[in-house]
Amino acid sequence: MSAMAARETKAQDLDRRLGIKTTTLHMYVNGDGTPKEPGQTQLERNDPAAAV
């Protein structure tokens, strides 16, 4: 999410680094780096303390 928040980051470069498709990246994270609902749900599953 912090990489997406950086203005110089290109989603296409980030998705290659992560090994996912750009559509998958945008399904979980907004362009400003904040999590979308599915991303927030995933965070909470992995770390209940991440609930925002």
Residue frames as qw, qx, qy, qz and C-alpha x, y, z in Angstrom:
[[0.000, 0.886, 0.463, 0.000, 0.00, 0.00, 0.00],
 [0.302, -0.777, 0.099, 0.543, 2.85, 2.38, 0.72],
 [0.386, -0.078, 0.601, 0.696, 4.24, 1.79, -2.78],
 [0.155, 0.642, 0.656, 0.366, 0.87, 2.73, -4.28],
 [0.193, -0.901, -0.279, 0.270, 0.80, 5.88, -2.16],
 [0.388, -0.472, 0.321, 0.724, 4.07, 7.06, -3.74],
 [0.485, 0.735, 0.076, -0.468, 3.22, 9.24, -6.73],
 [0.181, 0.635, -0.655, -0.368, 6.20, 7.97, -8.74],
 [0.410, -0.056, 0.910, -0.027, 5.03, 4.34, -8.50],
 [0.523, 0.191, -0.468, -0.686, 3.46, 2.90, -11.62],
 [0.818, -0.095, 0.372, -0.428, 0.90, 0.17, -10.98],
 [0.885, 0.400, -0.220, -0.090, 2.24, -1.87, -13.91],
 [0.352, 0.560, -0.662, 0.351, 5.72, -1.92, -12.37],
 [0.411, -0.357, 0.620, -0.565, 4.40, -2.80, -8.94],
 [0.908, 0.062, 0.156, -0.383, 2.22, -5.63, -10.19],
 [0.757, 0.458, -0.457, 0.088, 5.21, -7.18, -11.96],
 [0.077, 0.503, -0.701, 0.499, 7.24, -6.99, -8.72],
 [0.570, -0.173, 0.554, -0.581, 4.40, -8.63, -6.81],
 [0.025, -0.058, 0.962, 0.264, 3.65, -11.20, -9.50],
 [0.292, 0.535, 0.721, -0.329, 0.00, -10.20, -9.87],
 [0.261, 0.549, 0.530, 0.591, -2.17, -8.52, -12.51],
 [0.029, 0.166, -0.097, 0.981, -2.88, -4.80, -12.36],
 [0.539, -0.413, -0.379, -0.629, -6.61, -5.52, -12.06],
 [0.725, -0.370, -0.549, 0.191, -5.92, -7.61, -8.96],
 [0.387, -0.028, -0.307, 0.869, -3.82, -4.84, -7.45],
 [0.194, -0.216, -0.080, -0.954, -6.60, -2.30, -8.04],
 [0.616, -0.422, -0.588, -0.310, -9.19, -4.69, -6.59],
 [0.684, -0.438, -0.467, 0.350, -7.46, -4.47, -3.20],
 [0.414, -0.441, -0.118, 0.788, -5.73, -1.06, -3.11],
 [0.262, 0.926, 0.246, -0.115, -6.80, 2.45, -4.18],
 [0.608, 0.624, -0.041, 0.489, -4.43, 4.59, -6.23],
 [0.123, -0.829, 0.280, -0.469, -3.60, 6.61, -3.11],
 [0.312, 0.319, -0.825, 0.348, -2.47, 3.48, -1.25],
 [0.509, -0.164, 0.507, -0.677, -5.50, 3.10, 0.98],
 [0.129, 0.045, 0.987, 0.087, -7.09, -0.34, 1.11],
 [0.535, -0.143, -0.382, -0.740, -10.38, -0.99, -0.61],
 [0.773, -0.313, 0.225, -0.505, -12.91, -3.13, 1.26],
 [0.979, 0.083, -0.187, 0.018, -11.49, -6.47, 0.02],
 [0.510, 0.489, -0.466, 0.533, -7.99, -5.30, 0.90],
 [0.317, -0.518, 0.425, -0.671, -9.03, -4.22, 4.37],
 [0.926, -0.180, 0.043, -0.330, -10.76, -7.56, 4.90],
 [0.867, 0.273, -0.336, 0.248, -7.59, -9.38, 3.87],
 [0.182, 0.556, -0.492, 0.645, -5.50, -7.28, 6.23],
 [0.587, -0.429, 0.322, -0.607, -7.83, -8.01, 9.12],
 [0.983, -0.011, -0.134, -0.124, -7.72, -11.76, 8.40],
 [0.743, 0.331, -0.379, 0.440, -3.92, -11.70, 8.52],
 [0.322, 0.043, -0.479, 0.816, -3.64, -9.30, 11.46],
 [0.225, -0.735, -0.637, -0.058, -6.75, -8.49, 13.51],
 [0.344, -0.619, -0.175, 0.684, -4.90, -5.49, 14.97],
 [0.229, 0.013, 0.435, 0.871, -4.95, -3.94, 11.45],
 [0.031, 0.720, 0.686, 0.099, -8.65, -3.13, 11.73],
 [0.184, 0.143, 0.021, 0.972, -9.09, 0.52, 10.88]]
